[in-house]
Amino acid sequence: MPEGYVVNDKRFEKFIVPGEKLKKLWTGAVWAEGPVYFADGDYVLWSDIPNDRLMRWSAKDGAKVFMKPCGYMNGHTLDREGRLVSCEHGNRRVSRMEKDGSVITLVDRYKGKRLNSPNDAVVKSDGTVWFTDPPYGILSDREGHKSDSELGKNYVFRLDPRSGDLRIVADDFDKPNGLAFSPDEKRLYIADTGASHTKDGPHHIRVFDVANGEKLSGGRMFADINPGFADGLRVDSDGNVWTSAGDGIHVFTPQSELIGKVLVPEPQANLVFGGPKKDTLYITATTSLYTIRVNARGDQKP
Ligand code: MG
């Protein structure tokens, strides 16, 4: 078995670039999360949530603080115009950075009640923003501001930023977290990280069918994650699911088969496909940012 990987199935071998090993690009975070890649400029942004800062790394400039304070940002994604969409624990909102650098609120309330602390988001091809709203940013002052939940539940939402229309698309999660569409957008994968606070809580990914591009149905178990739990996840262009876990990035086929792992020495929160060919993983793992090139391409757009 090649060092640094676990191969459960021959189908995983094609993803391994010969001689390629995991590299640590930077360390110094308390809890690194939310990596997002910008092709224009070839750089990565990610959150260091307890330090309330947004970090930036590029091969040219190395790592530096991009924004601090930043509203205790967590997960990020790009919309179809390449604008940064961020989940903010501190401001309990989903925001968007405009091309001039200003940050605007996309949504912070549902029917007049404040959101808990948006955690992760994904933008569908129609421009709608799908995001999870667990309470991690209000449970304590560590990752935001301790506060009561006004909603009293942890929903998954769909926002149309043009009209402001906000709808609940899933209401039966313990703590919904990372999420990603399949390449054809007929499926939505959503992680549940209830196990992070409750020992016997969920540590799995469920898969939903997307009806008419706007509703979810099904929600069957897709994968139980061990060790650790799936926080953030991404889908490659062939529909395989690459998820964070306790020991490395786990790779599942669309049929739920765990075919292999990319081992990482710290528990991971999230990952993103980046690089000019979208074949480079950037992994936020507890204190550090790691990278490794793989023979797979991310499905994120743009
Ligand atoms: Mg998360």
Boltz pocket constraint, residues with backbone or C-beta under 6 A from the ligand:
constraints:
  - pocket:
      binder: B
      contacts: [[A, 33], [A, 74], [A, 75], [A, 119], [A, 120], [A, 177], [A, 178], [A, 231], [A, 232], [A, 269], [A, 270]]
      max_distance: 6.0
